[in-house]
Amino acid sequence: MAGGWTRDGAVNDQIEDSIRDELARLKARRAPVGESRSHCAECEDPIPEARRAALPGVKLCLDCQQERDRTPQTRAGFNRRGSKDSQLK
């Protein structure tokens, strides 16, 4: 597919890079790191031992985590990896 001044396959590379970035962002969001807290970082309720054992590095109790998951997060609506040509269209 012709892409203006870009090389062949550049558009597909941009799409694959965007998908790879999104997957990395989702994995980073879901994988807590570090030592688990004994009490929730938001409400200070105790975090059950079973939750701390199942998710090393957990910082929130189940109720606070569910509330955070329900809240939509806003993100940029454009492809930051796009070429100059794709941003001008």
Secondary structure, 3 states (H helix, E strand, C coil): CCCCCCCCCHHHHHHHHHHHHHHHHHHHHHCCCCCCCCECCCCCCECCHHHHHHCCCCCCCHHHHHHHHHCCCCCCCCCCCCCHHHHHC
